[in-house]
Amino acid sequence: MRPEVALAGIGASSAAAFGVLAAKAKKPDTILGDLKLRGYLPSYGRRTKKAVTPLGYLAKEWSVLSGAGLLGSKLLYDGNKAGAAAVVTSAIAAIAASHIFDATLPQKTPPPGRKAPFDPHFPSGHALHSTTVLATAAWVLSRDGAGNNKMIAAGAGALAGAMGVDRLIQDRHWTSDVVAGWLAAVAIASATAFVYELSKRKSAPEKKRARSNNRPARKGKR
């Protein structure tokens, strides 16, 4: 199976699941489940909350854009223009989508830990921003042979998960907010990776022809 097919399926499934969750949150049908799940979570003290605070800063818009810009610059320096474009585009798309969702989706009352109850919070922007860029970066690096694919995927997944769980520890978001952020992120990252794969496939024949033209002729051949 071509990677584009898998990416299209993953992206479509994630987008559909996000749509279902957003529709339920609109009614709201998720509040009872959110309250129940919140009750299962332990009551975290100041030390725990302080320990995970850096994760919240890492998932902010300016941090995500900076990280995407640095990785994009490295990929561009290495000659991977499509990869650089994919990583930077994913960050911009995630942040734009977050603002669009804030403006268009109805918002329910946030958990008590959120100090600004009237600011939009569905889906979690932290989960959306960080997971989109991490997923896209992991895909590009894996396809570029930058390291062990399993290690790259595990590292990106663990960090994205931690940044989402941080919102629950800090009591800033409901579980449905974080899950919706993850789903939207996977949909955006899949679309970005899909375009990246198409760009790679399109440029492959050109690189092959360039290598053939630059190959020295054999002795005795003209």
C-alpha positions, -999 to +999 in steps of 0.1 A: +000+000+000+013+034-009+018+058+020-005+083+005-034+059+007-027+052+044-023+089+051-056+097+034-074+070+054-059+081+087-066+118+080-102+112+069-109+090+099-094+115+123-114+144+107-146+124+110-140+115+146-132+152+154-165+162+137-185+137+158-168+149+190-173+186+181-210+179+174-214+162+208-196+190+226-219+215+209-250+201+226-232+194+250-232+156+253-197+153+266-199+172+299-211+141+319-182+120+305-158+148+311-169+152+347-166+115+353-132+112+338-121+143+358-132+125+389-109+095+381-079+118+378-059+122+411-057+157+426-023+169+417-004+191+441+017+222+434+049+203+429+035+181+402+019+210+384+051+230+386+071+201+373+050+198+341+047+236+336+075+236+309+054+213+288+027+240+286+052+266+274+066+241+248+031+238+233+024+275+229+021+290+195+054+309+196+073+277+208+057+255+181+065+280+154+101+284+166+106+247+167+091+242+133+112+270+119+144+255+133+137+220+120+126+234+087+159+254+084+179+222+091+159+202+065+163+230+040+201+231+046+202+193+041+184+197+007+150+184+018+128+213+006+096+192+007+103+182+043+110+217+054+079+230+037+058+202+053+070+209+089+066+247+086+032+244+069+019+220+095+027+246+123+010+274+104-020+252+096-024+240+132-023+275+146-047+288+120-071+259+126-070+265+163-081+301+158-108+291+134-122+266+159-121+292+186-142+315+165-167+290+150-172+262+176-195+267+206-176+266+239-187+249+271-178+260+306-141+250+312-128+232+343-121+253+374-083+253+368-088+275+337-083+311+349-100+326+319-134+308+317-147+329+288-118+323+265-123+296+239-108+263+248-123+236+226-103+219+212-071+222+233-048+245+213-018+231+231-026+195+221-034+206+185-003+227+179+022+203+194+008+171+181+005+184+145+041+195+143+055+165+162+036+140+140+046+158+108+082+161+119+083+124+129+069+114+095+094+135+075+124+124+096+114+088+093+109+090+055+142+109+053+161+081+071+172+104+099+171+076+125+153+046+138+117+049+128+103+033+159+123+055+182+113+086+163+076+077+164+078+067+201+095+099+211+071+121+191+041+102+205+053+103+241+060+141+239+026+148+222+008+127+248+026+144+277+017+179+263-019+169+262-020+153+296-003+184+310-035+203+303-054+177+324-029+179+353-032+217+353-070+214+351-071+237+322-091+215+298-116+187+298-106+153+284-128+159+254-109+191+246-076+173+246-088+143+226-104+167+201-071+185+198-052+153+191-078+142+165-076+175+147-038+174+148-037+139+133-060+151+105-038+181+097-006+162+100-019+135+077-029+160+051+005+177+053+024+144+051+002+134+021+013+165+002+049+158+012+046+123-002+032+136-035+061+162-037+086+134-031+071+112-057+070+140-083+106+150-077+120+114-077+122+111-116+138+145-118+165+135-093+170+102-111+175+120-144+199+145-128+220+116-114+221+099-149+232+131-166+259+137-140+272+102-142+306+100-160+306+081-193+324+047-194+357+044-212+353+038-249+318+053-249+309+086-263 
